[in-house]
Amino acid sequence: MSKIIYFIKEAVSSSRHNLGTTVGGIITIFLSLLMVGLAIIFSAMISSVTSSFEEEVNISAYVADEATDDQINEFNEYLDSQKNPEGNISSYQFLTKEQALEKFSNSMSKSSEIVDQLDGNPLPRTYIIEMYDTQKVEQTANNILENEAFLKICDSKDKPTESVSYGQDTVKRLFTTINIIRYACIFVIILLIFISLVFLNNTIRLAILARRKEISIMRLVGASNGFIRGPFIMEGALQALVAAILAIIVLAILSATVIPGISNMVSFMNMTVEPGVYTMTYLILVVAGIIVGALGSIIAMRRYLKV
């Protein structure tokens, strides 16, 4: 316990004597951790948007008017056999021509003139198929197209692919964009942590150079390597902890002001961030800050302090 108190005192003393570099190091780590926190929250917002879009992804399978009840029941049996995570079908609904027209009319409520121009009811009977994993929508659609029972009832016998719709191009672009954003967030987080390590490395290096005479004397009197390293590790950890606290304060302010405003501006998208996400982010910043601070000090000492 006495060693820890000594390390803290030495770390505070060193920070005071090298106030300029200490403040510079704290600001650098603070900005990096702030960006990391924003990246995590932004990723959570993207996940919320993704979830809301994924809930809207389903497969529409169109049935020919001449399909018999027996043929339809045969396809129902296939769908029932696939109602499990392996088959990736969670539920399905069969719409009559009248129900399909009603659903179309509801979706086009803002453009009712389009519905009024329809000649009778051109819409086919339709299956609306929900999935466990919407990322596998293409695979699930292909399985349906390969099913013989469906090929008997599809409304486009010459080209069955036209009888199955899930917004193919839109879904592909959506999932591709989402994955790119996720990977970009991960890359930014790693890059910012690396930048923090580099700047903290320089800060600790300057502290080592400023105390090189004192370190030489400690070596001569037989101080252990751990005893010499301790104050520098503590200094790096304390700087990072202060930076993490500052980052948390700024994030808390942003979460109460700016982020809700952004969500209101794009209210047509679900960008809600659960309170637990903020708590987890704050915890990550504190832990990551301490680890980065200690690790940066260790790296600096291994390079510049031959103990």
N, C-alpha and C positions, 0 to 999 in steps of 0.2 A: 504493500500500500504506500509505503514511504517513497518507493521508487517512482510510482505513478505520479504522486504529488510533485516530486522533483522534476519529472519529465514535463508536467504541465507548466510548472513555474518557468523552466528553461524555454519551453515553447513560446510562452507569453512574452518572456523577456526578449527572445530573438525576434519575435514579430514586432515588438516595439522599436528595436534597434534598426530593423529593416522595414519600416512602415510603408515606404513607397512600393517595394516589391511585394509586400504582404497584401496591401490593398489591391494591387494589380492582379495578384494571383486569385484573391477572393472574387474580384469582379469577373475575371475570366471563367472561373468555375461556376459562378452564379449564372452568367449568361448561358453557359453550356447546359447546366442543369435545368434552367428555365426552358430552353429549347427542347430538351429531352422531355420535360413535363408536358409542354405543349404538344409535342409529337405523340405522346401517349394518349392525351385527351383527344387530339384530332383523330387518332386511330380508333378510339372508342366511338367518336361521332360517326366515322365512316362505317363502323360495324353496325351501328344503329340503323343507318341508311340502308346498308346492305341487307340487314334482316327484314326491314320493311319491304324492300324490293323483292327479296326472295319469297316472302309470303305471297306476293302477287304472281309468282311464276307457277304456271300449271300447264298441263297438256290438254288440248282440245282435240278430240277424235270425232270425225264427222261420219255419220251413218247414212247410207243410201235409203231413199224412200221405200224402195222395194224390198228391203231386208225384212225377213220374217221374224216373228217372236222367238222361234226356236233358234235361229241363227244368233239373235241378240243374246239369248240366254246362254248360248255356248261361249260367247265372248265374255259375258258376265262371270262365268265360271273361271275363265282365265284370269280376269282381274282379281277375283277373290283369292286365287292361288298365289297372286303376287302381292297381297296385302300384308307385307312384312318388310323389315328393313332390308333384307336381301333382295326382294323384288322391287323395293323402293317405291311402292304404292301405299300411301297411308289411307286414302279414301277416294271414292269416285262418285259422281252424280250423273244420272242420265236425264237429259233435257229433251222433252218433246219439241216439235216444231214451234208450238205456241209458246212454250217456256223459253226457247232459244230466242224467239222474236222479242219477248218481253224483256229478257236480259239485255239484248242489244239496244232496245228502246231506252232502257234505264241508263245504259252507258253513254248514250248519245243524247241525253236530256238537254244539253246545251246547244245541240244542233238538230232539233226536232224536225227541221225541214227535210233532212236526209231520210228520216224514217217515213215521212209523209209521201216521199217520192217512190217508195218501194211498191212494186207491182205484186200485190198479194203477199205471200210469205215464202220468200226464196231460201230461207235458212233451213239447213238440214237438221235432223235429230243429232244431238251432240253429247258426247261424254266429256265431263270436266274431271280431270284426274289430278289429284293432289299427291305430293311426294314427300318422303322423309328427308331426302337430301336433294335439294334443287340443283346442286352442282353436277349431279348425274342425270340431268334432264335429257340430254341428247342420247345417252345410253338407254334410258327408260323408253324414250320415243322409238328408238330403233328396235327395241324388244317388241313393242306393240306392232310395228310394221312387219316384223318377221313372224307374227302370230297368224296362223292359217284362219282362225275364227274371225279375226278382224279383216283379213283380206276378202272374206266372203261378204262382209257388210259395209265395207268402206264406200264412200260415195264417189270415189274416183278410181275405178278398177284399172284403168289404163296407166294411171300414175298415182299409186297409193300414197306417196310422200306428200301429195297435196291434201290428203285426208287427215293429216296429223299436223297440228300447229302448236308452237310454244313460243312464238316470237324469236325464231332461230337466230337471226342476225343481231337483234337487240340484246338477247340474253348472252350471246358470245362476247359482244363488245362490253357489256356490263361486267361480266365476271373477269374479263381480261383487265379492264380498267381498275377494278377493285384490287386485284392481285398486284398490279403495278404500284398502286398507292401503298398497299401494305408493305411491300418490299422496300419502297422508297422511305417509309417511316423507319423501318429497321436500319437501313443504311445511314440515315441521318443521325439516329441515336448512337450508332457505333462510331460515326465520324466525330460527333461532338464529344463523346467520352475520350476518344483518342486526342482531340485538341486539348481537352482539360489536362490529360496526363502530360502532354508536351509542355504546357505553360507551368504546371505545378512542378515539373521536373526542373525548369529554369529557376523558379522561385527558390526551391530547396537548394539548388546548386549554389546560388548566390549566398544563401544562409551558411552553407558549408564553407565557402571561401572566406566569408567574413569571420568565421570562428576557427579557421585552420590552425592558428597558434594555440588556442585553447584545446583543440583536439589533439595536437601534438603533445601537449603537457599531460593530458589524460592518458595517452598511450604510454608515456614514460613512467607514470606512476602505477601502471598495471591495470587500468580500467578495461573491463571486458568490452567486446564488440557490441553486445546487446545494450550495455550501459551508454555507449557512445551513440548508438543508433536511436535509442529511445526518444530523446527530445525532438529529433528531426521527424520521426514518424508521427509523434504527437502533434507537432506543428502542422504537418500536412493534413492530418485528420481534423484538427481544429479549424483550419482555414476552410476545408471542404464542408464541415458542419455548418459554419457560419453562412457559407454560400448557399447551402441547401435550405437553411431557414429563410434566407432572403428570397430564394426562388419560390418557396412554399407560400410566403406572404403575398408575393406578386400574383401567383397562380390563384390564390384564394380571392384576391380582389378581382381578377379577370373572370373567375367562375361566377362571381356575384353580379358582374356588370356587363362585360363585353360578350361573353359566350352566350348568355340568354338572348342578347340582342341579335346575335347572328342567327340563332335558332328561330327567332320570330321573323327575321327577314326572309328565311327560306322555310316558312311554316308548312309548305307542301311536302317537305321531306322530314322524316322523323330523325332529328339529330339530338335526341335526348341523351344526356349522360347521367347515369345513375350515381347517386351520392357515394356509393361504395367505390366507384372508379376513382374519385378524387382522393378518398382516404388511402386507397392502394397506391396511387401516384405519389402522394406525400411520403408514404413509407418507403417507396422505392427510391425517391430522391435522397432521403436521409441515409439509407443504407448504402446506396450507390456513391453518395458523396464521401462518406467515411472510407469506403473501400478504395475509391479513386485517390483520395488524399493520402492514405497509407501506402497504397501501391506506387503512387508517383514518388513518394519519398524514398521508398525502398529502391526503385529503379535509379533515382538520382544518386543514392549512396553507393550503389554497386558500380556506377560509372565514374563518379568523382571522388568517392571516399573509399580508399583501399583498406577497408577493415572487414 
